[in-house]
Amino acid sequence: HAVTKSEQPVIGQRAAASGPSGGKLCTPNNMASTLDPVTQAGIGAFAGLVEVTAQQPLLTAKNFIQDGRSLPLTNPAVWYRGWAAGLLMCVPMTVVQFGASRFLEQAFENRGDASGAATMSSSGDPPPAASASVPFTTKLTSAWCAGALSAVFVQPLCLCQIQQQKFGGSLVDTGRRLINSHGVRVLAHAGYLTIAREAFYSCGYLCFVPVSRDWVRVEQPDLYARLGEDGVFASCAVVSGLLAATITQPMDAVKTLMQSNLGVGNGDVAMAVSFSKSKKTSPTPTGGEGGARFSGLGYTETAYAAVKEGGLKSLWKGIGPRGARVVGATFILSYVNERAGAAIAGWDEKETAGVIGG
């Protein structure tokens, strides 16, 4: 069939790529975009498990560097300290980001369809069919909101993980120590930075990777043919990951300093109750005191103190391991999202065709 204007990709003005039948080429991104939010959330859970397990050492290195502590080179176990917290944090985070972004995309699309239906032409013709491609502004807004929402769920675990990596102990013991020393409100410490970081970070792999990949395919077909689908995808993931890491690095650096150095609370922060033993122990920071001098400072005070001490470059401490992790996470999450989504969508399509044909 002839390709109508409504069937063209949102980005670029060229005709949509077509398959042998002349219809739109069913790319992984287009197929994945047909999934319901629950399925998309399930894919997010699997992607989060893969990402946090593969990249935990990079997170540990980033936290140690940002807090100014020596890397635990002689104790390999420390590199995976806080893995359980990372898993409990990353899986629901990606579930919310994947699921909420898709839910919001559908909500915006439905709103647009309703608006289009209300403005039918005077000749009585129905409005054009909705494009298979989601508009850039819709994807961007959906990804940003989904990232911000996910931070609300993972903020307490993020704090516990950073404290656990610095002082040791189990996840449960760390949570009890923090609440006993500082009260329940401590679980929201530096939470606004967590929200901002996740909002901008999720835009990288949920929006910029698929959009930039589609732009290359439509606007630069020769380059797309030379690099191949996987080459273009990897390149877009690297660029998007580096961009997301650079933009969010100052937020993450200040957040790590604030959450690593809580100061003296209402309880005795110098004493941690070890519930696996029958005695009280004093938590000893691994790798030195680090940024203890920043204890008790607020958002602006921490940023100002860090810049005053080490210049603006101090806000980009740990950009190496964090940049590598964000690039890796962008690639892993985007790849799992598209490949698993395409596989499930293709399976559903076959099942539907079998039912209709049978």
C-alpha positions as CSV (number, residue, x, y, z in Angstrom):
1,H,0.0,0.0,0.0
2,A,1.1,3.6,-0.5
3,V,2.8,5.1,2.5
4,T,0.7,8.0,3.8
5,K,2.0,11.1,5.5
6,S,0.8,9.9,8.8
7,E,2.8,6.7,8.5
8,Q,6.1,8.6,8.1
9,P,8.5,8.7,11.0
10,V,8.2,11.7,13.3
11,I,11.8,12.5,12.9
12,G,13.0,13.5,9.4
13,Q,10.9,14.1,6.3
14,R,12.0,11.2,4.2
15,A,9.7,8.3,3.4
16,A,9.5,5.5,6.0
17,A,11.6,2.5,5.4
18,S,9.6,-0.3,3.9
19,G,9.6,-4.0,3.8
20,P,9.0,-6.3,0.9
21,S,5.3,-5.7,0.9
22,G,5.7,-2.0,0.7
23,G,4.5,-1.5,4.3
24,K,6.4,0.0,7.1
25,L,9.5,-1.9,8.2
26,C,8.8,-3.4,11.7
27,T,11.9,-2.4,13.6
28,P,12.6,-3.5,17.2
29,N,11.7,-0.1,18.4
30,N,8.3,0.0,16.7
31,M,7.5,-3.5,17.8
32,A,8.5,-2.9,21.4
33,S,6.4,0.3,21.5
34,T,3.2,-1.9,21.1
35,L,3.8,-3.6,24.4
36,D,1.5,-3.0,27.4
37,P,3.0,-1.3,30.5
38,V,3.0,-4.5,32.6
39,T,5.0,-6.4,30.0
40,Q,7.4,-3.5,29.7
41,A,7.8,-3.4,33.4
42,G,8.7,-7.1,33.4
43,I,11.4,-6.5,30.8
44,G,12.6,-3.6,33.0
45,A,13.0,-6.0,36.0
46,F,15.2,-8.4,33.9
47,A,17.2,-5.6,32.5
48,G,17.8,-4.2,36.0
49,L,19.0,-7.6,37.3
50,V,21.6,-7.9,34.5
51,E,22.8,-4.3,34.8
52,V,23.3,-4.2,38.6
53,T,25.1,-7.5,38.7
54,A,27.5,-6.7,35.8
55,Q,28.4,-3.2,37.0
56,Q,28.4,-3.3,40.8
57,P,32.2,-2.8,41.0
58,L,32.0,0.4,39.0
59,L,29.4,1.8,41.4
60,T,31.6,0.9,44.3
61,A,34.6,2.7,42.8
62,K,32.5,5.7,42.0
63,N,31.2,6.1,45.6
64,F,34.7,5.6,47.1
65,I,36.3,8.2,44.8
66,Q,33.5,10.8,45.3
67,D,33.8,10.5,49.1
68,G,37.6,10.7,48.9
69,R,38.3,7.3,50.3
70,S,41.0,4.8,49.2
71,L,39.8,2.0,46.9
72,P,39.5,-1.4,48.6
73,L,42.2,-3.0,46.4
74,T,43.1,-5.7,49.1
75,N,39.6,-6.7,49.9
76,P,37.7,-8.0,46.8
77,A,34.5,-8.7,48.8
78,V,34.0,-4.9,49.3
79,W,33.5,-4.4,45.6
80,Y,30.2,-6.2,45.8
81,R,29.2,-4.8,49.2
82,G,25.7,-3.4,48.9
83,W,24.9,-5.6,45.9
84,A,21.6,-6.7,47.5
85,A,20.6,-3.1,48.1
86,G,21.6,-2.3,44.5
87,L,19.5,-5.2,43.2
88,L,16.5,-4.2,45.3
89,M,17.0,-0.6,44.1
90,C,17.7,-1.2,40.4
91,V,15.0,-3.7,39.7
92,P,12.0,-1.7,40.9
93,M,13.7,1.4,39.5
94,T,13.8,0.0,36.0
95,V,10.4,-1.6,36.4
96,V,8.9,1.8,37.2
97,Q,10.9,3.6,34.5
98,F,10.0,1.1,31.8
99,G,6.4,0.7,32.9
100,A,5.6,4.3,33.7
101,S,7.3,5.6,30.6
102,R,5.2,3.3,28.4
103,F,2.0,4.1,30.4
104,L,2.6,7.8,30.0
105,E,3.4,7.4,26.3
106,Q,0.1,5.6,25.8
107,A,-1.7,8.3,27.9
108,F,-0.3,11.1,25.7
109,E,-1.1,9.2,22.5
110,N,-4.7,8.5,23.6
111,R,-5.1,12.1,24.5
112,G,-3.8,13.1,21.1
113,D,-6.1,10.6,19.4
114,A,-9.1,12.0,21.3
115,S,-8.1,15.5,20.3
116,G,-7.7,14.5,16.7
117,A,-11.1,12.7,16.7
118,A,-12.7,15.9,17.9
119,T,-11.3,17.9,15.1
120,M,-12.4,15.8,12.0
121,S,-12.3,17.7,8.7
122,S,-15.3,19.4,7.4
123,S,-15.7,16.8,4.7
124,G,-16.3,14.2,7.4
125,D,-13.1,12.3,6.7
126,P,-11.6,10.6,9.8
127,P,-8.3,11.9,11.2
128,P,-5.1,10.2,9.9
129,A,-4.0,7.1,11.7
130,A,-1.7,7.5,14.6
131,S,2.0,7.2,13.7
132,A,3.8,4.0,14.8
133,S,6.6,6.3,16.0
134,V,6.1,8.1,19.3
135,P,6.9,11.9,19.0
136,F,10.2,13.0,20.5
137,T,8.6,15.4,23.0
138,T,6.3,12.6,24.2
139,K,9.1,10.1,24.7
140,L,11.2,12.8,26.4
141,T,8.5,13.9,28.8
142,S,7.4,10.3,29.6
143,A,11.0,9.2,30.3
144,W,11.7,12.3,32.5
145,C,8.6,11.8,34.6
146,A,9.1,8.0,34.9
147,G,12.7,8.6,36.1
148,A,11.6,11.1,38.7
149,L,8.9,8.8,39.9
150,S,11.3,5.8,40.2
151,A,13.6,7.9,42.5
152,V,10.9,8.1,45.1
153,F,10.9,4.3,45.5
154,V,14.6,3.8,45.5
155,Q,15.8,6.7,47.6
156,P,15.9,4.9,51.0
157,L,17.8,2.0,49.4
158,C,20.3,4.3,47.7
159,L,21.1,5.9,51.1
160,C,21.5,2.5,52.8
161,Q,23.7,1.2,50.0
162,I,26.1,4.1,50.3
163,Q,26.3,3.8,54.1
164,Q,26.7,0.0,53.8
165,Q,29.6,0.4,51.4
166,K,31.3,2.8,53.7
167,F,30.7,1.2,57.1
168,G,29.9,-2.4,56.3
169,G,27.2,-4.5,58.0
170,S,24.1,-6.0,56.4
171,L,21.4,-4.0,54.7
172,V,18.9,-4.6,57.5
173,D,21.5,-3.6,60.2
174,T,22.4,-0.4,58.2
175,G,18.8,0.6,57.9
176,R,18.2,0.1,61.7
177,R,21.4,2.0,62.6
178,L,20.4,5.0,60.4
179,I,16.9,5.2,61.8
180,N,18.0,4.7,65.4
181,S,20.6,7.5,65.0
182,H,18.8,10.0,62.8
183,G,15.1,9.1,62.7
184,V,13.0,7.9,59.8
185,R,13.4,11.2,58.0
186,V,17.0,10.4,57.2
187,L,15.8,7.9,54.6
188,A,14.8,11.0,52.4
189,H,18.2,12.6,52.9
190,A,19.4,14.2,49.6
191,G,16.3,12.9,48.0
192,Y,15.8,15.8,45.6
193,L,19.1,15.1,44.0
194,T,18.1,11.5,43.6
195,I,14.9,12.5,41.8
196,A,16.8,15.0,39.5
197,R,19.5,12.5,38.7
198,E,17.1,9.6,37.8
199,A,14.8,12.0,35.8
200,F,17.6,13.1,33.5
201,Y,19.4,9.7,33.4
202,S,16.3,7.8,32.2
203,C,15.9,10.2,29.3
204,G,19.2,8.8,28.0
205,Y,18.3,5.2,27.5
206,L,14.5,5.5,27.2
207,C,14.4,8.5,24.8
208,F,17.7,9.5,23.2
209,V,19.0,6.0,22.3
210,P,15.9,4.9,20.2
211,V,15.3,8.4,18.8
212,S,18.9,8.9,17.7
213,R,19.0,5.4,16.3
214,D,15.9,6.0,14.3
215,W,17.3,9.4,13.1
216,V,20.4,7.7,11.7
217,R,18.3,5.0,10.0
218,V,16.0,7.5,8.3
219,E,18.3,10.5,7.7
220,Q,21.6,8.7,7.2
221,P,20.8,5.4,5.5
222,D,24.3,5.1,4.1
223,L,25.9,5.4,7.5
224,Y,23.3,3.0,8.9
225,A,24.1,0.5,6.2
226,R,27.9,0.7,6.9
227,L,27.7,0.4,10.6
228,G,24.8,-2.1,10.7
229,E,21.9,-2.1,13.2
230,D,24.0,-3.2,16.1
231,G,26.8,-0.8,15.3
232,V,24.5,2.2,15.2
233,F,22.7,1.1,18.3
234,A,26.0,0.7,20.3
235,S,27.2,4.2,19.0
236,C,23.9,5.8,20.1
237,A,24.1,4.1,23.5
238,V,27.7,5.3,24.1
239,V,26.9,8.9,23.1
240,S,23.6,9.0,25.1
241,G,25.3,7.4,28.1
242,L,28.2,9.9,28.1
243,L,25.7,12.8,27.7
244,A,23.6,11.6,30.6
245,A,26.6,10.9,32.8
246,T,28.1,14.4,32.2
247,I,24.8,16.2,32.8
248,T,23.9,14.4,36.0
249,Q,27.4,14.0,37.5
250,P,27.3,17.2,39.7
251,M,24.0,16.0,41.2
252,D,25.4,12.6,41.9
253,A,28.6,13.9,43.4
254,V,26.8,16.2,45.9
255,K,24.3,13.4,46.7
256,T,27.1,10.9,47.4
257,L,28.8,13.4,49.8
258,M,25.6,14.1,51.6
259,Q,24.6,10.5,52.0
260,S,28.0,9.3,52.9
261,N,28.5,11.8,55.7
262,L,25.3,12.2,57.7
263,G,27.0,13.7,60.8
264,V,25.8,13.1,64.4
265,G,22.2,12.3,64.8
266,N,19.9,12.3,67.8
267,G,21.1,8.8,68.6
268,D,24.8,7.7,68.9
269,V,25.9,7.6,65.3
270,A,29.3,6.3,66.4
271,M,27.7,3.1,67.7
272,A,26.0,0.5,65.4
273,V,24.1,-2.4,66.8
274,S,25.2,-5.6,65.1
275,F,22.2,-7.9,65.2
276,S,24.3,-10.8,64.0
277,K,26.4,-10.5,67.1
278,S,25.5,-9.9,70.8
279,K,27.6,-6.8,71.2
280,K,27.8,-3.2,70.1
281,T,30.4,-2.3,67.6
282,S,31.7,1.0,66.4
283,P,31.4,1.2,62.6
284,T,34.7,1.8,61.0
285,P,34.7,3.5,57.5
286,T,36.3,1.5,54.8
287,G,39.1,3.4,53.0
288,G,39.3,6.2,55.5
289,E,37.0,9.0,56.8
290,G,36.6,10.4,53.4
291,G,34.3,13.4,53.3
292,A,33.5,13.4,57.0
293,R,34.2,17.2,57.0
294,F,31.0,17.7,54.9
295,S,28.8,16.1,57.6
296,G,25.5,17.7,58.3
297,L,25.6,20.2,55.4
298,G,22.7,20.9,53.1
299,Y,22.4,20.8,49.3
300,T,24.0,24.2,48.5
301,E,26.4,24.1,51.5
302,T,27.8,20.8,50.4
303,A,28.2,21.9,46.8
304,Y,29.8,25.2,47.8
305,A,32.2,23.5,50.3
306,A,33.2,21.0,47.6
307,V,33.9,23.6,45.0
308,K,35.7,25.9,47.5
309,E,38.0,23.0,48.4
310,G,38.7,21.5,45.0
311,G,37.3,23.8,42.4
312,L,34.5,23.0,39.9
313,K,36.3,19.8,38.9
314,S,35.4,18.4,42.3
315,L,31.8,18.1,41.1
316,W,33.0,15.7,38.4
317,K,35.0,13.4,40.7
318,G,34.3,9.8,39.8
319,I,33.2,10.6,36.3
320,G,35.4,7.8,35.0
321,P,33.8,4.8,36.7
322,R,30.4,6.5,36.7
323,G,30.6,7.4,33.0
324,A,31.6,3.8,32.2
325,R,28.7,2.5,34.3
326,V,26.1,4.9,32.8
327,V,27.3,4.0,29.2
328,G,27.1,0.3,30.1
329,A,23.7,0.7,31.8
330,T,22.4,2.7,28.8
331,F,23.5,0.0,26.4
332,I,22.3,-2.9,28.6
333,L,18.9,-1.4,29.4
334,S,18.2,-0.1,25.9
335,Y,19.4,-3.4,24.3
336,V,17.3,-5.6,26.7
337,N,14.3,-3.3,26.3
338,E,14.4,-3.4,22.5
339,R,15.4,-7.0,21.9
340,A,13.2,-8.5,24.6
341,G,10.4,-6.2,23.6
342,A,10.7,-7.1,19.9
343,A,10.8,-10.8,20.8
344,I,7.7,-10.7,22.9
345,A,5.8,-8.4,20.4
346,G,6.8,-10.8,17.6
347,W,5.6,-13.8,19.6
348,D,2.2,-12.1,20.3
349,E,1.9,-11.2,16.7
350,K,2.4,-14.8,15.6
351,E,-0.1,-16.0,18.3
352,T,-2.6,-13.5,17.0
353,A,-2.1,-14.5,13.4
354,G,-2.4,-18.2,14.4
355,V,-5.8,-17.5,16.1
356,I,-7.1,-15.5,13.2
357,G,-5.8,-18.0,10.6
358,G,-7.0,-21.0,12.5
